[in-house]
Amino acid sequence: MKLQKPTPMPFSKYKSFQDRIALDMRDRTWPDQLIRKAPRWLSTDLRDGNQALIDPMTPDRKRKMFDLLVKLGFKEIEVGFPAASQVDFDFVREIIKQDAIPDDVRISVLTQAREDLIERTVESLVGAKKPTVHLYNATAPVFRKVVFGFDGEGFDQTREIATRGTQAVMKHAESLLGDADFGYQYSPEIFVDTEPEFALDIVGSVLDMWQPATDRETVVNLPATVERGTPNTYADQIEWFCRNMPYRDEVAVSLHPHNDRGTGVAAAEMGIMAGADRIEGCLFGNGERTGNLDLVTVALNLYTQGVDPELDFSDIDEVIHTATECNQIGVHERHPYGGDLVFTSFSGSHQDAINKAFADREKRANEQGVPVDLMEWDMPYLPVDPKDLGRSYEAIIRVNSQSGKGGVTYLLKSEYGLDLPRRMQVEFSRAVQAHTEGGGEVSAEEIRRIFNHEYLPSDDPDNVWGRFQIVGLRTDSGTVDDSGSAERVEVDLIVDGQERTYEGHGKGPIDALVKILVENFDVDLRLQDYTEHAIGSGADTMAAAYVELAVEDRVVWGAGLHSNITKASLKAVVSAVNRAARDRDGER
């Protein structure tokens, strides 16, 4: 049953994108394609990203961004709009004169289709080894008819702008750039809003002027300058264009998606499936309005499908730091792959699944004799191994009121090496939950404090709890007596503030101490379970022991930590007895 009701919003003033741009693509093939290799990448952080900043980058910030892009592996970088900004012009000259551009990196600069601007743009590239001029003009109907006021449909005037601009680029490049490996890129701006046939016509006219060849860098860029429709419609436009364009084998088709509808990444991926060769965008999607395509997300989406993205994001926090410094815009906590919380689970069921999967992965790695980091990644709720991006596992699980034993257990084990038995996990998670009922998050440090308060003797002499304290211990093994006991234990206990020495015999130290407590203090105790493990290695190794006791009418767990495993075990027994007494007396 539909419960929504009509709104007063004037939705009827909008026309469906599919109705405005009619394209019959019932024979589309792109949905059956798979992305098996990385596309060519172009970063426009220094141009399209920079022009969208409230405070455009200073020369120093520009240089930091450029150096980062080179380090990440970008081989095509749009470095500015030199005819529109003296700062951009000077920056292009600086990186050329300082020989800051690696030999295998192609830089490009943007220009409008005016000859004076084109000449200034080409001047900025003098001395560059692999420069590209990127020329654009708007081709959509609303620009032709309204913005520029052309007569009729404005096809001829718009085409003439593009071809004259191309001719000017060729003239000034030949005059100024000598034997540089010069490239040319043309963008019919507002491509997605342009009639497909006219977009094809104007691009064909430009290419006829330029005369592409396999040894001559030529790019046709098809921008979703404003994202208008669902990503599948963009893919249809790209496939249709690639099928019908001239010089297809000599020309790289590039995509320039924006994110106005929030589907820029999907549009880019589908566009590559539809036949495009290259993608333009910015780190973390910086750009006009809602931003350019996020290159980090697209690259790491490929990575999680077993495809080498050919961009190195193995230290994603460094990328975030530099991008934030240069753009003066932070990366959102929930941003894919880069946000502070993207690998974090608060939900109890999520935490439990992650905890079990990590344990299983480690077990299988040991069985197969394979380093755990090289095991195939198949982890619930984590599409990528955080370590691959330079992150640790510390923040994967965080605890709040929605969390369960899985998260608590994981943090204790990963941060402090405490591997609680399963039933003890349930018991301790209730104690943690009691601390989170007031809201807010509980850190790993706070969880450890809760554990210490719940199970271990207090380090604070003014806050000592528990009826029993072990202050001394001596053990020896002897001949088995009639009861089957072979272990003699002599233990110094402080009981109700008074210290005394007690002796007992048992099948082991734990059994002997249980008998001491039963026989001397009229306490009904039965050992239910016991487990132990080491924490750390070498001289600093600690022993952790966990004991489950039935104390009168309830079952409780105790924990003990000590460098000596026997002492840790007996401390765990005392911990359980003290906890039972504390709970009975209501002392917290």
Secondary structure, 3 states (H helix, E strand, C coil): CCCCCCCCCCHHHCCCHHHHCCCCCCCCCHHHCCCCCCCEEEECHHHHHHHCCCCCCCHHHHHHHHHHHHHHCCCEEEEECCCCCHHHHHHHHHHHHCCCCCCCCEEEEEEECCHHHHHHHHHHCCCCCCEEEEEEEECCHHHHHHHCCCCCCCHHHHHHHHHHHHHHHHHHHHHHCCCCCCEEEEEEECHHHCCHHHHHHHHHHHHHHHCCECCECEEEEEEECCCCCCHHHHHHHHHHHHHHCCCHHHCEEEEEEECCCCCHHHHHHHHHHCCCCEEEEEHHHCCCCCCECEHHHHHHHHHCCCCCCCCCCCCHHHHHHHHHHHHCCCCCCCCCCCCCCCCCECCHHHHHHHHHHHHHHHHHHHHHCCCHHHCCCCECCECCCHHHHCCCCCCCECECCCCCHHHHHHHHHHHHCCCCCHHHHHHHHHHHHHHHCCCCCECHHHHHHHHHHHHCCCCCHHHCCCCEEEEEEEEEECCCCCCCCCEEEEEEEEECCEEEEEEEEECCHHHHHHHHHHHHHCCCEEEEEEEEEEECCHHHCEEEEEEEEEECCEEEEEEEEECCHHHHHHHHHHHHHHHHHHHHHCCC
